[in-house]
């Protein structure tokens, strides 16, 4: 039985999965499968991952929640195309694309191959980068036709996480005035996922820990150039995991104002807005906990967010620049480099990776002047392991949109899924050299520059 099911019927609806036609296993995450100790051959894995067979006899569930979408409150959402199907080694198993649920709001409950490939690969990429995330265990294809902007084929991602509970779960019950359910949910999460928050001020400590972990997650996003695209409160994990991959994007040409979601007309979820949006979302969570935490306590916790964020982000950026000791001028040095990247339209990830070998950087006079300052700063530390350490935090490989798009087109047009496996391996260990695959580090071709994606992506 799922731990989540112990919460009772107020929190979910039992569902029946709706299998796709002519399903086949495109790829599986063997390392994750081993970690979960799943003794399943590919045929058995396919049946479970395609929703054709229950996992260990567990009843599939779709959870109910609310959320603020682009700043506007929607009183009831829920798992419209996802369902929990089981649990293994403390990880929930969830199918995305297994059909309609009571919370589908008239939609078909399906996921298309295009979006499923993107989620599968980005889950691997984020995990490889050491960023807290849901993971993907398998990718299933089919012949089922699904209509989005055009006819596409349906697919299912089997994803895992210790919990898929979101800020929106609390918002639902707060909006309904169901304070007993708020307490029940908070107690459940504290007991199972925040065991250190068991004292007298357990709910304040819980909010503080969620705030701290969210700040850490966001600092990793900003340091590695990741833009989520849809930071609605229903896409915010209570465990601060990166959740729900849709119109995401990894920054290529450095642009702090990057908007990767073409539906985001006002740039609410632009790259440089993410830290502030996360705090706004945390404030909505704090509002939902008003029956457990008074306003003064909540305000005190939220005021810590910026300090957490600055602390984590500054440390990550110093590491990316090979600076292990803190210096007062580091922020200016780093900021000036980023400004040069913006001014000269340079690639973010490649430029930072090249910092470990400065001779590979642009010979432009502006960079040459900055490099003198940088070399002077490095001499203050004389860290013999600097290059090794820098290459362990500056990835050689990121999930560039054109790489994902190339894999998608090969899969859709040619039924060729080999590129998915190649990208999965590179992104799972993005700091390694992977000699012979340098073309996967190239900047995007003209057709793929500044790609924006839809929520169906």
C-alpha positions in Angstrom: 0.0 0.0 0.0 1.1 3.5 -0.7 2.0 5.6 2.4 0.1 8.5 0.7 -3.1 6.3 0.7 -3.1 6.3 4.5 -4.2 10.0 4.4 -7.7 8.8 3.3 -10.2 9.6 0.6 -10.1 13.4 1.1 -6.7 13.5 -0.5 -7.2 11.4 -3.6 -9.4 9.5 -5.9 -8.9 5.8 -6.8 -8.6 5.5 -10.6 -8.2 2.9 -13.3 -5.3 3.4 -15.7 -6.2 3.5 -19.4 -3.5 1.6 -21.4 -2.2 2.8 -24.7 -2.2 0.8 -27.9 0.8 -1.2 -29.1 3.1 -0.1 -26.3 6.9 -0.7 -26.3 9.7 0.2 -24.0 11.9 3.0 -25.5 14.4 3.3 -22.7 14.8 2.4 -19.0 17.0 3.9 -16.3 18.9 0.8 -15.3 20.8 2.5 -12.4 17.5 3.7 -10.9 15.9 0.3 -11.4 18.7 -1.3 -9.5 18.5 1.3 -6.8 14.8 0.6 -6.3 15.6 -3.2 -6.3 13.0 -3.9 -8.9 13.3 -7.5 -10.0 11.5 -7.1 -13.3 12.4 -8.2 -16.8 11.7 -5.7 -19.6 8.3 -7.4 -20.4 7.1 -7.0 -16.9 8.4 -3.5 -16.5 6.6 -2.5 -19.7 3.3 -3.8 -18.4 3.6 -1.8 -15.2 5.1 1.3 -16.9 2.3 1.3 -19.5 -0.4 1.0 -16.9 -1.4 -2.4 -18.2 -0.7 -4.1 -14.9 -0.8 -3.0 -11.3 2.4 -2.7 -9.4 2.4 -5.3 -6.5 -1.4 -5.2 -6.5 -1.4 -1.5 -5.5 -4.5 0.5 -6.3 -3.6 3.5 -8.5 -4.5 7.0 -7.0 -4.8 10.5 -8.4 -4.3 13.2 -5.8 -6.3 16.4 -5.5 -4.8 19.9 -5.0 -5.2 23.5 -5.9 -2.7 26.1 -7.0 -1.8 29.6 -8.1 -1.3 29.5 -11.9 0.5 32.6 -13.3 -0.5 34.3 -10.1 -4.2 33.5 -10.2 -5.7 31.0 -7.7 -7.4 27.9 -9.1 -9.4 26.3 -6.3 -9.3 22.8 -7.6 -6.6 21.1 -9.8 -5.2 17.7 -9.2 -3.4 14.9 -11.0 -5.1 15.2 -14.4 -2.8 12.9 -16.3 -0.7 11.4 -13.5 -1.3 8.7 -10.9 0.6 7.0 -8.1 0.9 3.3 -8.8 3.1 2.0 -6.0 6.1 2.4 -3.8 9.6 0.8 -3.8 12.5 1.5 -1.4 10.8 4.6 -0.1 10.1 6.0 -3.6 6.6 6.6 -5.0 6.1 5.4 -8.5 4.0 7.7 -10.7 2.7 7.3 -14.3 2.4 10.4 -16.4 0.1 9.9 -19.4 -1.9 6.9 -18.3 -5.3 8.4 -19.0 -8.1 10.5 -17.5 -8.7 11.0 -13.8 -11.5 12.9 -12.0 -9.2 15.9 -12.1 -8.5 16.0 -15.8 -10.8 19.0 -16.3 -12.0 17.7 -19.6 -8.5 16.9 -21.0 -7.5 13.5 -22.3 -5.1 12.6 -19.5 -2.4 11.7 -22.1 1.2 12.7 -22.6 2.7 12.9 -26.1 6.0 11.4 -27.1 7.6 14.8 -27.6 6.9 16.0 -24.0 7.7 12.6 -22.6 11.2 12.5 -24.2 11.9 16.0 -22.8 10.8 15.0 -19.3 12.7 11.7 -19.4 15.9 13.4 -20.5 15.7 16.4 -18.3 15.1 14.2 -15.2 18.4 12.5 -16.0 20.1 15.9 -16.7 19.1 17.4 -13.4 20.0 14.3 -11.4 23.4 14.2 -13.2 23.9 17.9 -12.2 23.2 17.1 -8.6 20.0 19.1 -8.5 17.1 17.8 -6.4 14.5 16.3 -8.8 12.0 13.7 -9.5 13.6 10.9 -11.5 12.4 8.9 -14.5 12.5 5.2 -14.5 11.2 4.4 -18.0 9.9 5.8 -21.2 7.1 4.0 -23.0 5.9 4.6 -26.6 2.8 3.6 -28.4 0.7 3.9 -31.5 -2.2 5.7 -29.8 -3.0 9.0 -31.5 -3.2 12.1 -29.3 -4.3 15.5 -30.5 -2.4 18.6 -29.3 -1.7 21.3 -31.9 -1.6 18.3 -34.3 -1.9 14.5 -34.2 1.0 13.0 -32.2 1.6 9.6 -30.5 1.0 9.0 -26.9 3.7 8.0 -24.4 4.1 7.4 -20.7 6.9 8.4 -18.3 7.2 6.4 -15.1 8.7 8.8 -12.6 9.8 8.4 -9.0 10.1 10.6 -5.9 10.0 10.2 -2.2 6.7 12.2 -2.4 4.8 14.1 -5.1 3.1 16.4 -2.6 3.0 20.0 -3.7 2.3 23.4 -2.1 -1.1 23.2 -3.8 -2.2 20.3 -1.6 -2.2 22.7 1.3 -3.8 25.5 -0.7 -6.7 23.2 -1.5 -7.7 22.5 2.1 -6.9 26.1 3.2 -9.3 27.5 0.5 -12.0 25.1 1.8 -11.4 25.9 5.4 -10.5 22.3 6.2 -8.0 22.9 9.0 -8.1 19.3 10.2 -6.9 18.1 6.8 -4.1 20.7 6.8 -2.9 19.5 10.1 -3.2 15.9 9.0 -1.2 16.5 5.9 1.5 18.5 7.7 1.9 15.8 10.4 2.1 13.2 7.6 4.9 15.1 5.8 6.8 15.9 9.0 6.7 12.3 10.2 7.8 10.8 6.9 10.0 13.4 5.3 11.1 16.0 7.9 11.8 13.8 11.0 14.0 16.6 12.6 10.9 18.9 12.8 9.3 17.0 15.7 9.7 19.5 18.5 7.4 22.1 20.2 7.6 24.4 17.1 7.2 21.6 14.6 5.1 23.5 12.1 7.4 26.6 12.1 10.4 24.3 11.8 8.7 22.5 8.9 8.0 25.8 7.0 11.6 26.9 7.7 13.0 23.6 6.3 10.8 23.8 3.2 12.0 27.4 2.7 15.7 26.4 3.2 15.4 23.5 0.8 13.6 25.6 -1.8 16.3 28.2 -1.6 18.9 25.5 -2.2 17.0 24.1 -5.2 16.6 27.6 -6.8 20.3 28.5 -6.2 21.2 25.3 -8.1 18.8 26.3 -11.0 20.4 29.8 -11.2 23.9 28.5 -11.0 23.4 25.9 -13.7 21.3 28.1 -15.9 18.1 26.2 -15.7 14.7 27.8 -16.3 11.6 25.9 -15.2 9.1 27.8 -17.3 6.0 27.2 -15.2 6.6 27.9 -11.5 3.0 27.7 -10.4 2.4 26.7 -6.8 1.0 23.4 -7.9 4.4 22.7 -9.5 6.3 23.4 -6.3 7.3 20.3 -4.4 7.0 20.2 -0.6 10.3 18.4 -0.6 11.9 21.1 -2.9 12.4 18.7 -5.8 12.3 20.0 -9.3 8.8 18.8 -10.4 6.8 18.8 -13.6 9.0 19.3 -16.7 7.2 21.2 -19.4 8.5 24.3 -21.3 11.8 24.3 -19.4 15.1 25.4 -20.9 18.8 25.4 -20.1 20.4 28.7 -20.8 22.6 28.7 -23.9 23.6 32.3 -24.9 23.7 34.1 -21.5 20.5 36.0 -21.0 19.2 36.6 -17.5 15.8 37.6 -18.9 15.4 34.3 -20.7 11.7 33.2 -21.1 11.4 29.7 -22.4 7.6 29.3 -22.2 5.8 31.0 -25.1 2.6 31.2 -23.0 4.4 33.4 -20.4 3.7 36.7 -22.2 4.7 38.9 -19.3 7.9 37.0 -18.4 6.6 36.0 -14.9 8.8 32.9 -15.0 11.8 34.3 -16.7 15.2 33.0 -15.5 16.0 36.0 -13.4 12.5 36.1 -11.8 12.7 32.5 -10.4 14.2 33.4 -7.0 11.5 36.0 -6.4 8.7 33.7 -7.6 9.9 31.0 -5.3 9.6 33.3 -2.3 6.1 34.4 -3.5 5.1 30.7 -3.7 6.5 30.1 -0.3 4.4 32.9 1.0 1.3 31.2 -0.5 2.3 28.0 1.4 2.7 30.0 4.6 -0.8 31.5 4.0 -2.1 27.9 3.7 -0.6 27.0 7.1 -2.2 29.9 8.9 -4.2 27.5 11.1 -0.9 26.1 12.4 1.5 29.0 12.3 0.7 32.6 13.2 1.5 35.4 10.8 4.4 36.8 12.8 6.1 33.4 12.9 5.5 32.8 9.1 6.9 36.3 8.3 10.0 35.6 10.4 10.6 32.3 8.5 10.1 33.9 5.0 12.5 36.7 5.9 15.3 34.1 6.1 14.8 33.0 2.4 17.0 35.6 0.9 19.8 34.9 3.2 19.6 31.2 2.5 19.5 31.8 -1.3 22.4 34.3 -1.3 24.5 31.9 0.9 23.9 28.9 -1.3 24.1 30.7 -4.7 27.3 32.6 -3.8 29.0 29.4 -2.7 28.0 27.6 -5.9 29.2 30.4 -8.1 32.5 30.7 -6.2 33.0 27.0 -6.8 32.2 27.4 -10.5 34.9 30.0 -10.7 37.4 27.8 -8.7 37.3 30.1 -5.6 37.2 28.0 -2.5 37.8 30.8 0.0 35.5 33.8 0.3 36.7 37.2 -0.7 34.8 40.5 -0.5 35.5 41.2 -4.2 34.2 37.9 -5.5 30.7 39.0 -6.2 32.0 41.9 -8.4 34.5 39.7 -10.2 31.8 37.1 -11.0 29.2 39.7 -11.9 31.6 41.4 -14.3 32.2 38.1 -16.1 28.5 37.5 -16.5 28.1 41.0 -17.8 30.7 40.2 -20.4 28.9 37.1 -21.4 25.7 39.1 -21.9 27.5 41.9 -23.8 29.3 39.6 -26.2 26.4 37.0 -26.4 28.5 34.1 -25.1 27.4 30.6 -24.2 26.9 30.3 -20.4 27.8 26.7 -19.8 30.7 26.5 -22.2 32.2 29.7 -21.0 32.2 28.6 -17.4 33.6 25.2 -18.3 36.4 27.0 -20.2 37.3 29.0 -17.1 39.3 26.0 -15.9 41.4 26.5 -19.0 41.4 30.3 -19.5 43.5 30.1 -22.7 40.3 28.8 -24.4 38.3 31.8 -23.6 37.6 34.7 -26.0 40.6 36.7 -26.8 38.5 39.9 -26.9 40.2 42.8 -25.0 37.3 43.0 -22.5 37.9 39.4 -21.5 41.6 39.8 -21.5 41.3 42.7 -18.9 39.0 40.6 -16.8 41.2 37.5 -17.0 44.1 39.5 -15.5 41.9 40.3 -12.5 40.8 36.6 -12.3 44.4 35.3 -12.5 45.4 37.7 -9.7 42.5 36.4 -7.6 43.4 32.7 -8.2 47.0 33.4 -7.0 45.6 34.3 -3.6 44.6 30.7 -3.1 47.0 28.6 -5.3 44.6 25.6 -5.1 46.3 22.6 -6.7 42.9 20.9 -7.3 41.2 23.9 -8.8 40.8 22.6 -12.3 39.5 19.2 -11.1 37.0 20.9 -8.7 35.8 23.3 -11.4 35.1 20.5 -13.8 33.0 18.8 -11.2 30.6 21.7 -11.0 30.7 23.2 -14.5 29.0 20.7 -16.9 30.4 19.8 -20.3 27.0 18.6 -21.4 23.6 20.2 -20.8 20.2 19.4 -22.4 20.2 22.0 -25.1 16.9 22.4 -26.7 18.2 21.5 -30.1 19.6 18.3 -28.8 16.3 17.3 -27.3 14.5 18.4 -30.5 16.9 16.3 -32.7 16.1 13.2 -30.6 12.4 14.0 -30.8 12.4 14.3 -34.6 14.4 11.1 -35.0 11.9 9.3 -32.7 8.8 10.8 -34.3 9.8 10.7 -38.0 12.1 7.7 -38.2 11.1 5.5 -35.2 14.8 5.8 -34.3 15.2 6.0 -30.5 19.0 5.6 -30.3 19.6 9.3 -29.8 17.6 9.2 -26.6 20.0 6.6 -25.2 23.1 8.6 -26.2 21.7 11.8 -24.6 20.6 9.9 -21.5 24.2 8.6 -20.9 25.9 12.0 -21.6 23.4 13.9 -19.3 23.6 11.3 -16.5 27.3 12.1 -16.1 27.6 15.7 -17.5 30.9 16.6 -15.9 32.8 13.7 -17.5 34.8 14.3 -20.7 33.0 11.7 -22.9 35.7 12.0 -25.6 34.4 11.8 -29.1 31.1 13.5 -28.2 32.3 17.1 -28.4 29.6 17.9 -31.0 27.0 17.6 -28.2 28.6 20.7 -26.6 28.1 22.9 -29.7 26.0 26.0 -29.5 22.6 25.8 -31.2 22.3 26.0 -35.0 20.4 29.0 -36.3 17.1 27.1 -36.5 17.2 26.3 -32.8 18.3 29.6 -31.3 15.9 31.1 -28.7 13.5 28.3 -28.9 10.4 28.8 -26.8 8.1 25.9 -25.8 4.5 25.4 -24.9 3.1 23.9 -21.7 2.4 20.8 -23.7 6.1 20.4 -24.3 
